[in-house]
Amino acid sequence: MVVFKGRTPLSNSLMDQWQLTPIEAGSLGSIALFGMMVGAMTLGTASDKFGRKKMILLCIVLFSLFTFLCGFSQTPAQFAVMRFIAGLGIGGVMPNVVALISEYAPKKIRSTLVALMFSGYAVGGMLSAGLGIWIVPTWGWEIMFYLGCIPLILLPLIMKLLPESLGFLLRDNKDNQVKTILAKIDPQIVATHQYELVRQEVVARKIPILDLFSEKRAISTIAFWISFFMCLLMVYALGSWLPKLMQTAGYPLKSGLMFLFAMNIGGMIGAILGGHMSDKFNLKSVLVTFFILGAIAITLLGFRSNTYFLYFLVMIAGAATIGSQILLYTYVAQYYPMHIRSTGLGWASGVGRIGAIVGPMLGGVLMQLSLPHHQNFMAFAVPGIIAALAIALVGLKFYETRKVAVKA
């Protein structure tokens, strides 16, 4: 997926060809984020009814096919429609993939495996940016979107290898398929018949989102939504404005772009390290710590110091924002029961996408206010504190009735 962040070769080509203003180009970038928000909320919820595998395959078709079709767009309006539909697929696939891998991953390394899986998204983003710099000047901006057909070509392989949720197979009385999958996971248990398939009957509401607030989950659900919003706000605000802020502070533009690269490297390291720490300790505590450290690092970025120390701070900021985003998916997947897991992930991710849209706008407002350099970074750090407080509330039940024994 290609997002307009600064003046990339791709955004330059589109702006020149269609004579777009920076605001219009930014709107084309935001339309995909809006599609991701809608896709996460709708297609994520749908998988709790129709199954994870079916929705993942549908999402792959949506984002691959319509990314490919973006290359044939003749007008900005056509391009925007294709980007929106592709965004639906990207937004829908993430909560479903996280839900599925959380169901299959061993409990001891579940957070680590989710983080490793999700790091592929970040690696793909960096590779696409590097590839764009290399091939767009020669082949034109269309080539980047033509390459979007690769997942579509791999669809038959994905259909064959991707398993369905065991819970959904049991619900649909597909015991033979469950036994086949179990045989691949642990052939010894299946061979000795030392297992019994047990169906857990759960009566879901007709409106699945209401289940997110039932059984004393309301506070945690709202806390997840706030933390997702604040985390993605920081990710996209820094991703959009870090080079410009560093340039304003007196650093050369090349250094500003290197800071952005360091932030993404920190994000990958933070996700994998955070996942490993979460498996050994407590996921909630790791997230709270990450958000607090991120807020401190982002605040310190506003004060001029040694360049190497600034790179270190940027990497900490990346680990605490991009890394925390991935850990949040893991936490949500572990918190909700199977029958509403994708609904919980989808709505949390969808609300987070609103933060992704607001983040670059916040950066623009701050730049327009011409605040002192350090105050800009302090403003970016505040969402980290709010996210830490929100995560601290997860699992708390303030309205729980306490039974007091009274001796006669």
Legacy VTK file of the C-alpha trace (Angstrom):
# vtk DataFile Version 3.0
C-alpha trace
ASCII
DATASET POLYDATA
POINTS 408 float
0.000 0.000 0.000
1.327 3.444 -0.892
0.506 6.405 1.326
1.434 9.977 0.478
3.889 11.081 3.179
5.911 14.025 2.036
7.160 14.530 -1.514
7.890 10.986 -2.722
8.575 10.177 -6.392
5.112 8.636 -6.602
3.266 11.608 -5.135
5.344 13.984 -7.265
4.393 12.065 -10.430
0.696 12.089 -9.622
0.696 15.754 -8.643
2.480 16.710 -11.847
0.343 14.559 -14.153
-3.029 15.562 -12.694
-1.916 19.042 -11.556
-2.953 18.365 -7.973
-2.482 20.766 -5.099
-0.803 19.403 -1.928
-4.226 19.347 -0.222
-5.743 17.295 -3.066
-2.804 14.885 -3.035
-3.153 14.523 0.725
-6.854 13.784 0.309
-6.042 10.954 -2.101
-3.736 9.530 0.556
-6.370 9.868 3.267
-9.085 8.110 1.257
-7.258 4.801 1.712
-7.141 5.358 5.486
-10.879 6.017 5.484
-11.393 2.780 3.549
-9.250 0.927 6.082
-11.406 2.279 8.902
-14.633 1.111 7.240
-13.104 -2.229 6.254
-11.857 -2.957 9.760
-15.262 -2.244 11.306
-17.353 -4.142 8.737
-15.226 -6.990 7.372
-13.681 -7.634 10.775
-17.125 -8.038 12.296
-18.354 -10.171 9.375
-15.687 -12.824 9.976
-17.187 -13.610 13.385
-20.235 -14.777 11.441
-18.863 -16.169 8.176
-15.435 -17.416 9.251
-11.893 -16.053 9.283
-10.586 -17.771 6.141
-13.408 -16.628 3.854
-13.044 -13.004 4.932
-9.253 -13.051 4.660
-9.517 -14.352 1.074
-12.152 -11.723 0.245
-9.959 -8.971 1.695
-6.959 -10.152 -0.326
-9.033 -9.993 -3.512
-10.240 -6.487 -2.643
-6.903 -4.893 -1.824
-4.906 -6.721 -4.506
-7.352 -6.313 -7.401
-8.230 -2.683 -6.727
-4.625 -1.684 -6.034
-3.829 -3.152 -9.466
-6.727 -1.222 -11.018
-5.408 2.031 -9.516
-2.706 1.901 -12.188
-5.356 2.285 -14.902
-7.008 5.351 -13.350
-7.403 8.282 -15.721
-8.734 10.828 -13.240
-8.273 11.598 -9.524
-11.906 10.553 -8.903
-11.327 7.087 -10.391
-8.113 6.760 -8.409
-9.894 7.721 -5.161
-12.616 5.084 -5.660
-10.045 2.350 -6.298
-8.002 3.446 -3.290
-11.041 3.386 -1.038
-12.023 -0.164 -2.050
-8.415 -1.347 -1.705
-8.413 0.262 1.755
-11.485 -1.796 2.672
-9.488 -4.960 2.023
-6.385 -3.836 3.886
-8.409 -2.679 6.871
-10.406 -5.904 6.970
-7.543 -8.348 6.576
-5.507 -7.184 9.577
-7.963 -7.961 12.411
-8.853 -11.288 10.784
-5.246 -12.402 10.398
-4.431 -11.390 13.978
-7.494 -13.255 15.265
-6.564 -16.389 13.309
-2.907 -16.497 14.318
-3.886 -15.836 17.950
-6.056 -18.961 17.873
-3.300 -21.179 16.469
-0.239 -19.751 18.237
1.006 -21.499 21.390
0.159 -19.431 24.449
3.796 -19.153 25.568
4.898 -17.371 22.378
1.586 -15.935 21.129
2.570 -12.261 21.439
5.932 -12.886 19.772
4.368 -14.689 16.805
1.755 -11.961 16.272
4.512 -9.338 16.388
6.640 -11.277 13.889
3.675 -11.670 11.565
2.788 -7.998 11.808
6.374 -6.875 11.222
5.914 -8.061 7.640
3.526 -5.137 7.147
6.246 -2.681 8.206
8.901 -4.423 6.089
6.600 -4.312 3.071
6.011 -0.604 3.614
9.735 0.177 3.694
10.467 -2.041 0.690
7.716 -0.424 -1.361
9.105 3.021 -0.567
12.623 1.973 -1.598
11.329 0.213 -4.706
9.323 3.292 -5.656
12.413 5.510 -5.534
14.163 3.066 -7.864
11.534 2.209 -10.504
8.997 5.060 -10.589
11.322 7.539 -12.382
11.864 4.944 -15.147
8.533 3.126 -15.415
6.098 5.732 -14.133
3.834 5.745 -11.084
1.529 3.082 -12.563
4.088 0.298 -12.077
3.771 0.478 -8.281
0.075 -0.308 -8.515
0.489 -2.995 -11.172
2.669 -4.866 -8.666
-0.364 -4.985 -6.388
-1.619 -8.020 -8.350
1.050 -10.274 -6.777
-1.144 -11.346 -3.795
-3.932 -12.143 -6.298
-1.583 -14.450 -8.211
-0.703 -16.196 -4.929
-4.385 -16.603 -3.963
-4.651 -20.322 -4.943
-1.655 -21.116 -2.730
-3.141 -19.113 0.137
-6.479 -20.900 -0.273
-4.731 -24.256 0.007
-2.417 -23.507 2.934
-4.443 -21.097 5.086
-6.443 -22.957 7.761
-9.856 -21.980 9.071
-10.471 -21.285 12.755
-10.943 -24.558 14.625
-13.751 -22.970 16.608
-15.686 -22.143 13.445
-15.152 -25.622 12.008
-16.481 -27.159 15.207
-19.440 -24.791 15.176
-20.294 -25.946 11.656
-19.897 -29.647 12.617
-16.865 -30.145 10.374
-15.167 -32.579 12.732
-13.175 -34.333 9.997
-11.508 -31.078 8.948
-10.691 -30.330 12.586
-9.061 -33.760 12.971
-7.056 -33.232 9.785
-5.690 -29.921 11.074
-4.990 -31.398 14.515
-3.061 -34.230 12.851
-0.756 -31.647 11.282
-0.321 -29.786 14.562
0.361 -32.852 16.737
0.279 -36.206 14.916
1.092 -38.148 18.091
-2.062 -37.070 19.955
-4.287 -37.839 16.996
-2.667 -41.222 16.434
-3.319 -42.290 20.021
-6.863 -40.836 20.026
-6.119 -39.015 23.278
-8.410 -36.111 22.567
-12.072 -35.184 22.495
-13.718 -32.496 20.376
-15.829 -30.215 22.546
-18.196 -27.599 21.133
-18.635 -24.418 23.107
-22.076 -23.075 22.316
-22.196 -19.286 22.477
-25.327 -17.322 21.731
-24.199 -14.141 19.987
-26.295 -11.014 19.631
-27.769 -10.039 16.282
-25.699 -6.855 16.545
-22.207 -8.194 17.428
-20.834 -4.838 18.572
-23.181 -4.947 21.581
-21.306 -8.019 22.822
-18.204 -5.851 23.168
-19.981 -4.002 25.975
-21.651 -6.990 27.656
-20.354 -9.101 30.561
-18.571 -6.118 32.118
-16.416 -5.451 29.035
-17.591 -1.853 28.440
-14.708 -0.082 30.214
-12.090 -2.276 28.557
-13.660 -1.830 25.111
-13.654 1.972 25.422
-10.097 1.851 26.812
-8.940 -0.167 23.784
-10.597 2.297 21.407
-8.909 5.266 23.101
-5.491 3.589 23.100
-5.769 2.600 19.417
-6.833 6.145 18.497
-3.977 7.764 20.421
-1.366 5.284 19.234
-2.175 5.652 15.531
-2.456 9.410 15.959
1.171 9.445 17.153
2.339 7.029 14.434
0.883 9.058 11.563
1.608 12.476 13.074
5.287 11.639 13.502
5.438 9.758 10.200
4.054 12.767 8.346
5.828 15.611 10.131
9.057 14.301 11.687
11.290 15.223 8.702
9.751 18.710 8.501
10.056 19.293 12.250
13.692 18.229 12.216
14.370 20.455 9.227
12.745 23.371 11.057
15.008 22.684 14.033
18.045 23.161 11.814
18.861 19.620 10.712
19.434 19.033 6.970
16.580 17.379 5.050
18.660 14.228 4.528
18.984 13.842 8.308
15.238 14.365 8.692
14.514 11.461 6.333
17.051 9.316 8.177
15.187 10.043 11.410
12.032 8.686 9.752
13.881 5.543 8.693
15.234 5.119 12.234
11.704 5.438 13.575
10.518 2.528 11.405
13.507 0.390 12.379
12.714 1.130 16.023
9.122 0.130 15.394
10.135 -3.307 14.133
12.549 -3.874 16.999
9.981 -2.642 19.517
7.268 -4.944 18.174
9.393 -8.094 18.307
11.060 -7.214 21.621
7.734 -6.140 23.112
6.106 -9.379 21.967
8.879 -11.419 23.588
8.626 -9.413 26.820
4.839 -9.799 26.832
5.157 -13.579 26.632
7.517 -13.573 29.606
5.830 -10.929 31.735
2.496 -9.120 31.430
1.228 -7.653 28.147
-0.672 -4.869 29.886
2.390 -3.762 31.875
4.597 -3.855 28.770
2.164 -1.633 26.854
1.858 0.913 29.666
5.667 1.022 29.957
6.097 1.426 26.203
3.636 4.317 26.009
5.285 6.145 28.928
8.779 5.639 27.476
7.504 6.818 24.109
6.034 9.988 25.586
9.343 10.746 27.329
11.392 10.083 24.165
9.118 12.204 21.975
9.286 15.074 24.484
13.105 14.931 24.565
13.209 15.113 20.756
12.168 18.741 21.094
15.476 19.652 22.695
18.607 19.870 20.574
21.308 17.430 21.580
23.870 15.011 20.172
22.765 13.583 16.798
23.390 9.975 17.825
21.320 10.482 20.959
18.518 11.913 18.817
18.592 8.820 16.602
18.318 6.712 19.753
15.319 8.756 20.917
13.656 8.401 17.501
14.106 4.633 17.646
12.557 4.582 21.144
9.667 6.674 19.822
9.211 4.229 16.929
9.308 1.235 19.261
6.743 2.847 21.562
4.331 3.874 18.798
4.605 1.451 15.855
5.604 -1.383 18.192
2.769 -0.627 20.601
0.256 -0.622 17.763
1.149 -4.240 17.008
1.069 -5.198 20.695
-2.375 -3.618 20.990
-3.691 -5.999 18.337
-2.282 -8.881 20.366
-3.875 -7.636 23.591
-7.303 -7.183 22.006
-7.129 -10.646 20.417
-6.343 -12.198 23.793
-8.981 -10.214 25.671
-12.131 -11.022 23.684
-13.630 -14.525 23.370
-13.554 -16.280 19.988
-17.104 -15.424 18.886
-16.440 -11.649 19.024
-12.665 -11.590 18.604
-12.610 -10.191 15.065
-15.401 -7.756 15.947
-13.316 -6.434 18.840
-10.197 -6.196 16.688
-12.061 -4.624 13.786
-13.743 -1.885 15.793
-10.625 -1.051 17.792
-8.640 -0.870 14.554
-11.382 1.194 12.875
-11.460 3.759 15.672
-7.665 3.815 15.522
-7.831 4.731 11.847
-9.672 7.896 12.823
-6.558 8.755 14.838
-4.456 8.019 11.758
-6.496 10.591 9.837
-6.394 13.151 12.646
-2.631 12.773 13.284
-1.319 14.498 10.129
-3.990 17.191 10.556
-2.786 17.838 14.121
0.756 18.202 12.844
-0.412 20.725 10.262
-2.239 22.762 12.895
0.837 22.798 15.138
3.052 23.922 12.268
0.588 26.690 11.446
0.645 27.918 15.054
4.447 28.354 14.807
4.972 27.103 18.352
8.463 26.720 19.834
10.109 23.527 18.602
9.931 21.664 21.919
6.222 22.418 22.364
5.397 20.651 19.090
6.937 17.448 20.398
5.304 17.857 23.792
1.952 17.997 21.996
2.799 14.750 20.152
3.745 13.132 23.485
0.416 13.828 25.232
-1.469 11.065 23.347
1.104 8.576 24.673
0.219 9.448 28.274
-3.499 9.189 27.491
-2.948 5.772 25.856
-1.004 4.545 28.895
-3.839 5.617 31.221
-6.403 3.935 28.953
-4.536 0.617 28.911
-4.241 0.756 32.695
-8.059 0.655 32.831
-8.381 -2.543 30.765
-9.824 -5.359 32.833
-11.022 -3.106 35.647
-14.668 -3.442 36.669
-15.618 -0.416 38.729
-19.251 -1.405 38.908
-18.671 -4.948 40.172
-20.937 -5.792 43.100
-19.016 -6.914 46.150
-20.551 -9.486 48.451
-19.859 -8.821 52.111
-20.275 -11.672 54.575
-21.940 -10.636 57.819
-21.621 -12.848 60.829
-24.797 -13.419 62.791
LINES 1 409
408 0 1 2 3 4 5 6 7 8 9 10 11 12 13 14 15 16 17 18 19 20 21 22 23 24 25 26 27 28 29 30 31 32 33 34 35 36 37 38 39 40 41 42 43 44 45 46 47 48 49 50 51 52 53 54 55 56 57 58 59 60 61 62 63 64 65 66 67 68 69 70 71 72 73 74 75 76 77 78 79 80 81 82 83 84 85 86 87 88 89 90 91 92 93 94 95 96 97 98 99 100 101 102 103 104 105 106 107 108 109 110 111 112 113 114 115 116 117 118 119 120 121 122 123 124 125 126 127 128 129 130 131 132 133 134 135 136 137 138 139 140 141 142 143 144 145 146 147 148 149 150 151 152 153 154 155 156 157 158 159 160 161 162 163 164 165 166 167 168 169 170 171 172 173 174 175 176 177 178 179 180 181 182 183 184 185 186 187 188 189 190 191 192 193 194 195 196 197 198 199 200 201 202 203 204 205 206 207 208 209 210 211 212 213 214 215 216 217 218 219 220 221 222 223 224 225 226 227 228 229 230 231 232 233 234 235 236 237 238 239 240 241 242 243 244 245 246 247 248 249 250 251 252 253 254 255 256 257 258 259 260 261 262 263 264 265 266 267 268 269 270 271 272 273 274 275 276 277 278 279 280 281 282 283 284 285 286 287 288 289 290 291 292 293 294 295 296 297 298 299 300 301 302 303 304 305 306 307 308 309 310 311 312 313 314 315 316 317 318 319 320 321 322 323 324 325 326 327 328 329 330 331 332 333 334 335 336 337 338 339 340 341 342 343 344 345 346 347 348 349 350 351 352 353 354 355 356 357 358 359 360 361 362 363 364 365 366 367 368 369 370 371 372 373 374 375 376 377 378 379 380 381 382 383 384 385 386 387 388 389 390 391 392 393 394 395 396 397 398 399 400 401 402 403 404 405 406 407
